[in-house]
Amino acid sequence: MIFLGNGATERKYKDEEKYLDISKLKEFEQITTIAYVHDVSVGRTKMESGFVKLFLKDCNSNVVSAILFDVENFVFSGINIMQFKHRAVQLRCLVQNFKGQISLLIDGETGIKLYDDEFDYNRFVGRMDSDLSIVTEDAKRLVADFIDVESWKNTQIDEIASGAIGAYGRVVELAYCKVDKYAGYFAGDDARDLRMSFLVTAEWYFRYLKKQQFVSVVGAVTAYPCMQAISQVLENDNCKIVALDSFSAVVGLSAPKHLFAHLINNAFSSVLLEMKLINRYGSMPMATTVYVGGVELSKY
């Protein structure tokens, strides 16, 4: 059981304040609050004691971690920890500063339970809008009728922007803007092949990410069916090999080889990193530095 400690002041949220808001947290404060669980992971301490790490989203869609120790006792009580993922929860916890980042220490006895009352999931999960009109127009012109723009704009992908709804659509919008400018350097079939390879990669990367959310085995097991589908869709298309090269690079199966695969992979990877930086920056305290995707990020 976790004892929250002497000297901790407790504040119970009322009305609007009952929802977790990272910007209002104070170190050593003991709180009872409501949040959304974005993800759950488990591990063991150096003393071989189990713990659970919850990634919570507050009412402004910012992410903060919360730790629950003494997991053996918690599980023994009959509560399935994974049931909290993508659900609203009520927590009793202590606010702490760990390595320059605000985090929460959950009371191991009474600290967490599902919250079943009215809850605005969209507010916590977050939403990103996108303008995919150029992508849609080019898809029609290229007869790329396999893409599903509406799904890109209305689906939650855990890996992108901490699961904000529509974030994948924003990724495609920004990445296509880069690739479309590159297409201006090429003429005729080359420009067409670059754009078509991007659209194919974008659609099947989306399908790949959706599947990854529901399977425990990652990588090739999920990627190869997508590659088979790409081969069928582009069976008589000159850009099939380039599209497969691009897709394999974006999902991390292999390094890009063709120039167009390099351009498409760089467009996706740069946008995804930029979005990670923006997302992390929002929950950072002032005068702190962290590393995101191998890049140093400071807030001052």
C-alpha positions in Angstrom: 0.0 0.0 0.0 1.2 3.5 -0.8 1.2 6.0 2.0 0.9 9.5 0.6 2.9 11.1 3.3 2.7 13.6 6.1 2.6 17.2 5.0 0.6 16.5 1.8 -2.4 18.8 1.4 -5.5 17.3 -0.1 -7.8 19.1 -2.5 -10.9 17.5 -3.9 -12.1 19.0 -7.2 -15.6 20.3 -7.5 -17.7 20.9 -10.6 -15.3 21.9 -13.4 -12.3 21.5 -11.2 -13.0 17.8 -10.7 -11.2 17.1 -14.0 -7.4 16.8 -14.1 -5.7 19.9 -15.3 -1.9 19.5 -15.4 -1.3 23.3 -15.4 -2.9 23.6 -12.0 -1.0 20.8 -10.2 1.3 21.7 -7.3 4.0 19.4 -6.0 3.3 17.5 -2.8 -0.4 18.1 -3.2 -2.8 15.2 -2.7 -5.7 15.2 -5.1 -8.8 13.4 -6.1 -9.4 13.9 -9.8 -10.9 12.5 -13.0 -8.8 11.8 -16.1 -8.7 9.7 -19.2 -6.3 6.7 -19.5 -4.5 6.9 -22.8 -2.2 3.9 -22.2 -1.0 1.4 -19.6 2.3 -0.3 -19.2 3.7 -2.7 -16.5 7.1 -3.3 -15.1 9.2 -4.3 -12.1 11.3 -2.2 -9.8 15.0 -3.0 -8.9 13.5 -4.6 -5.8 11.5 -6.9 -8.0 8.2 -5.3 -7.0 5.6 -4.9 -9.7 4.3 -1.5 -10.8 1.9 -0.1 -13.3 2.4 3.1 -15.3 -0.6 4.9 -16.6 -0.4 7.6 -19.2 -3.3 10.0 -18.4 -4.8 12.8 -20.5 -6.1 15.9 -18.7 -9.0 18.1 -19.7 -6.8 19.9 -22.2 -5.5 16.7 -23.8 -2.1 17.0 -22.2 -0.4 13.8 -21.1 1.0 13.0 -17.6 2.3 9.8 -16.2 0.9 8.2 -13.0 2.6 5.3 -11.1 0.9 2.6 -9.1 3.2 0.4 -7.0 2.4 -2.8 -5.1 0.7 -4.2 -8.2 0.6 -7.7 -6.8 -1.7 -6.6 -4.0 -3.7 -4.6 -6.4 -4.2 -7.4 -8.9 -4.9 -9.8 -6.0 -7.9 -7.7 -5.1 -9.5 -8.8 -8.4 -9.1 -5.7 -10.5 -8.0 -6.0 -14.1 -5.5 -3.2 -14.7 -5.9 -3.2 -18.5 -9.6 -2.4 -18.1 -8.6 1.2 -17.5 -7.1 1.7 -21.0 -9.2 4.2 -23.0 -11.5 4.7 -20.1 -12.3 7.5 -17.7 -11.0 7.0 -14.2 -11.2 8.6 -10.8 -7.8 8.8 -9.0 -6.5 9.6 -5.5 -2.9 10.5 -5.8 0.1 12.6 -4.8 1.6 15.1 -7.1 5.4 14.8 -7.5 8.2 16.1 -9.6 10.3 13.3 -11.1 13.3 14.3 -13.2 11.9 17.7 -13.9 8.5 16.4 -14.9 5.2 16.5 -13.0 3.9 13.0 -12.3 1.3 11.3 -10.1 1.8 8.7 -7.4 -1.4 6.7 -7.1 -2.7 5.5 -3.7 -2.3 1.8 -3.8 -5.4 1.0 -1.8 -8.1 3.3 -2.8 -6.4 5.3 -5.5 -8.1 4.3 -8.8 -11.5 3.2 -10.1 -13.5 3.5 -13.2 -15.5 6.6 -13.6 -19.0 5.8 -15.0 -20.7 9.1 -14.8 -21.1 11.6 -17.7 -17.7 12.2 -19.3 -16.7 14.3 -22.3 -14.2 11.9 -24.0 -13.5 14.2 -27.0 -12.3 17.0 -24.6 -9.7 14.7 -23.0 -8.7 12.6 -26.0 -8.4 15.7 -28.2 -9.1 16.4 -31.8 -7.0 17.6 -34.7 -8.6 19.1 -37.8 -7.1 18.9 -41.2 -7.5 20.2 -44.7 -7.1 17.3 -47.1 -8.8 19.0 -50.1 -5.6 18.9 -52.2 -5.0 15.3 -51.3 -8.6 14.4 -52.3 -8.3 16.3 -55.6 -5.0 14.6 -56.5 -6.4 11.2 -55.5 -9.4 11.6 -57.9 -7.1 12.8 -60.7 -4.8 9.8 -60.2 -7.7 7.4 -59.8 -6.5 6.5 -56.3 -10.0 5.5 -55.1 -8.6 3.2 -52.4 -7.9 6.0 -49.9 -10.3 6.7 -47.1 -9.9 10.4 -46.2 -12.8 10.4 -43.8 -11.3 7.7 -41.7 -8.0 9.6 -41.5 -9.9 12.6 -40.2 -12.0 10.7 -37.6 -10.0 7.9 -36.2 -7.9 7.7 -33.1 -4.4 6.3 -33.5 -2.6 5.8 -30.2 0.9 6.4 -31.6 0.1 9.8 -33.0 -0.4 13.0 -30.9 -1.2 10.8 -27.9 -4.3 9.4 -29.6 -6.0 12.7 -30.6 -8.9 12.0 -33.0 -8.0 13.0 -36.6 -4.3 13.4 -35.9 -3.4 11.0 -38.7 -5.3 13.3 -41.1 -3.1 16.2 -40.0 0.0 14.1 -40.5 -1.0 13.3 -44.1 -1.8 16.9 -44.8 1.6 18.2 -43.6 3.6 15.3 -45.1 1.8 15.6 -48.5 2.5 19.3 -48.6 6.3 18.5 -48.5 6.0 15.7 -51.1 3.8 17.8 -53.4 6.5 20.5 -53.5 9.1 17.9 -54.3 6.9 16.7 -57.2 7.5 20.1 -58.9 11.1 19.0 -59.6 9.9 16.2 -61.7 7.9 16.0 -64.9 5.3 13.6 -66.4 5.2 10.1 -65.1 7.8 10.7 -62.4 5.7 13.4 -60.7 2.7 11.2 -61.0 4.5 8.2 -59.5 5.8 10.2 -56.5 2.3 11.4 -55.7 0.7 8.0 -56.2 3.4 6.2 -54.1 2.7 8.7 -51.3 -1.1 8.1 -51.4 -0.6 4.3 -51.3 1.8 4.6 -48.5 -0.5 6.9 -46.5 -3.5 4.6 -46.8 -1.7 1.4 -45.9 0.3 3.0 -43.1 -3.0 4.1 -41.7 -4.3 0.5 -41.9 -1.1 -0.8 -40.4 -1.3 1.5 -37.4 -4.9 0.6 -36.8 -4.1 -3.1 -36.7 -1.1 -2.5 -34.5 -3.4 -1.2 -31.8 -5.1 -4.5 -31.4 -2.3 -7.1 -31.8 0.5 -7.9 -29.4 3.0 -9.0 -32.2 4.4 -6.0 -34.0 6.3 -5.4 -37.2 6.3 -7.8 -40.1 3.3 -9.8 -39.0 1.1 -6.7 -39.6 3.1 -5.2 -42.4 3.3 -8.1 -44.9 -0.5 -8.3 -45.4 -0.5 -4.6 -46.2 2.3 -5.1 -48.7 0.4 -7.9 -50.4 -2.6 -5.6 -50.7 -0.4 -2.9 -52.2 0.9 -5.3 -54.7 -2.6 -6.3 -55.8 -3.8 -2.7 -56.0 -0.8 -1.6 -58.1 -0.4 -4.9 -60.0 -0.1 -3.2 -63.4 1.2 0.1 -62.1 4.8 1.2 -62.8 5.1 2.7 -59.3 4.4 -0.6 -57.4 8.0 -1.2 -56.5 8.5 2.4 -55.3 5.3 2.3 -53.3 6.4 -0.9 -51.6 9.8 0.6 -50.9 8.2 3.7 -49.4 5.7 1.7 -47.2 8.5 -0.6 -45.9 10.6 2.4 -44.9 7.7 4.3 -43.2 6.8 1.2 -41.0 10.4 0.6 -40.2 10.8 -2.8 -42.0 13.7 -1.6 -44.2 15.7 1.5 -45.1 14.4 3.4 -48.2 16.2 2.9 -51.4 14.6 4.7 -54.3 14.7 8.5 -54.2 10.9 8.8 -53.9 10.9 6.4 -51.0 13.5 8.6 -49.3 11.3 11.7 -49.9 8.1 10.0 -48.7 9.8 8.5 -45.6 11.5 11.8 -44.7 8.2 13.6 -45.0 6.4 11.2 -42.7 9.2 10.9 -40.1 9.8 14.7 -39.9 6.1 15.4 -39.4 5.7 12.7 -36.8 8.7 14.0 -34.8 7.5 17.6 -35.0 4.1 16.5 -33.6 5.8 14.6 -30.8 7.8 17.7 -29.9 4.7 19.9 -29.9 2.7 17.3 -27.9 5.4 16.9 -25.3 6.1 20.7 -25.0 2.5 21.3 -23.9 2.9 19.2 -20.7 6.5 20.4 -19.8 7.0 22.7 -16.8 9.1 25.8 -17.4 12.9 25.6 -17.2 13.0 21.9 -18.0 14.7 19.9 -20.7 13.7 16.4 -22.1 14.7 14.2 -25.0 12.1 13.3 -27.5 12.9 10.9 -30.4 16.6 11.6 -29.8 16.1 15.4 -30.0 16.7 17.7 -27.1 13.7 19.8 -26.2 13.8 22.7 -23.7 11.1 25.0 -22.4 12.0 28.5 -21.1 
